[in-house]
Amino acid sequence: MSVRQASGGIIRRTPGRGLHEITREVAAWVAAQGMSKGLLTLFIRHTTASLLIQENADPDVLADLDTFLARIAPDDPSLYRHRTEGPDDMPSHIRAVLTETQLSVPVVNGGLLLGTWQGIYLCEHRNRGGSRKIVVTLMGE
């Protein structure tokens, strides 16, 4: 078999700060490509949002992660020089720097090879949310 490549995008509107699961959208995109195995890469095109693979069984995990990030990067404008885009902008940059802008996920038997309790999350770090663009690329056969 020859190696194929597919690329596209997923646009997700977020309601505001938090971890928003996108596993279903990603899995649907992978299934539509018709490849049985390969490597999926996701890349978010923003500096105040990020991607994570994290537990999707207990919502307390997500709440605790959000609380932890809030302690590390509080929305306190007196702490930052960069305030051009509002009091949540610089904390959002810090939270994004501590997480990931790119993920790789194996694809086996046409599906995402995630662990039992794993999901893919778009992490919105801004309070007001917005439209977020994720580039998806699948190489496989």
Secondary structure as UniProt FT lines:
FT   STRAND          4..14
FT   STRAND          18..21
FT   HELIX           23..33
FT   STRAND          38..44
FT   STRAND          49..55
FT   HELIX           59..72
FT   HELIX           77..79
FT   TURN            84..85
FT   TURN            87..88
FT   HELIX           89..97
FT   STRAND          102..108
FT   TURN            109..110
FT   STRAND          111..112
FT   TURN            116..117
FT   STRAND          118..124
FT   STRAND          130..140
//
